[in-house]
Amino acid sequence: MESQEFDVGGYVEQMALLLDLQLRDEYRDGVVANFERIKAIAYLVNSFPIPEEVEVAPVFEP
């Protein structure tokens, strides 16, 4: 499987179309910037290795 770079600007445009959201031009850059931050945080979370022997908890208890 070939790795592809995630196009945040394209994603925002496609989701606005899908949701029939009228995204104003003056807000678009801010929305894209926030999704770039979300992408960076998600990368950190998803890159954390989890050993195979770890079991999923059925209920979260802090």
C-alpha positions as CSV (number, residue, x, y, z in Angstrom):
1,M,0.0,0.0,0.0
2,E,1.4,3.4,-1.0
3,S,1.5,6.1,1.6
4,Q,-0.4,9.3,0.6
5,E,-0.1,12.7,2.2
6,F,-3.4,14.0,3.7
7,D,-4.6,17.1,2.0
8,V,-6.2,19.1,4.8
9,G,-7.4,21.9,2.6
10,G,-9.0,19.4,0.2
11,Y,-10.6,17.6,3.1
12,V,-12.2,20.8,4.5
13,E,-13.6,21.6,1.0
14,Q,-15.0,18.1,0.5
15,M,-16.6,18.0,4.0
16,A,-18.1,21.5,3.5
17,L,-19.7,20.2,0.2
18,L,-20.8,16.9,1.8
19,L,-22.4,18.7,4.8
20,D,-23.8,21.5,2.6
21,L,-21.9,24.0,4.8
22,Q,-21.4,27.5,3.4
23,L,-17.9,28.1,4.6
24,R,-17.0,31.8,4.2
25,D,-13.6,32.6,2.7
26,E,-12.6,34.6,5.8
27,Y,-13.1,31.5,8.0
28,R,-11.5,28.9,5.7
29,D,-7.9,29.5,6.6
30,G,-8.7,29.2,10.4
31,V,-10.6,26.0,9.8
32,V,-7.8,24.5,7.8
33,A,-5.3,25.6,10.5
34,N,-7.3,23.9,13.2
35,F,-7.5,20.7,11.2
36,E,-3.7,20.9,10.7
37,R,-3.4,20.9,14.5
38,I,-5.9,18.0,14.9
39,K,-3.8,16.1,12.3
40,A,-0.6,16.7,14.3
41,I,-2.3,15.5,17.6
42,A,-3.8,12.5,15.9
43,Y,-0.4,11.5,14.5
44,L,1.1,11.5,18.0
45,V,-1.7,9.4,19.4
46,N,-1.7,6.9,16.5
47,S,2.1,6.6,16.5
48,F,2.2,5.4,20.1
49,P,3.0,1.7,20.1
50,I,0.6,-0.6,22.0
51,P,1.8,-4.1,22.8
52,E,-0.2,-7.0,21.5
53,E,-0.9,-8.3,25.0
54,V,-2.8,-5.1,26.0
55,E,-6.5,-5.8,26.2
56,V,-9.2,-3.3,25.4
57,A,-11.2,-2.2,28.5
58,P,-14.9,-2.5,28.1
59,V,-15.5,0.6,30.3
60,F,-13.3,3.6,30.9
61,E,-12.6,4.1,34.6
62,P,-10.3,7.1,35.4
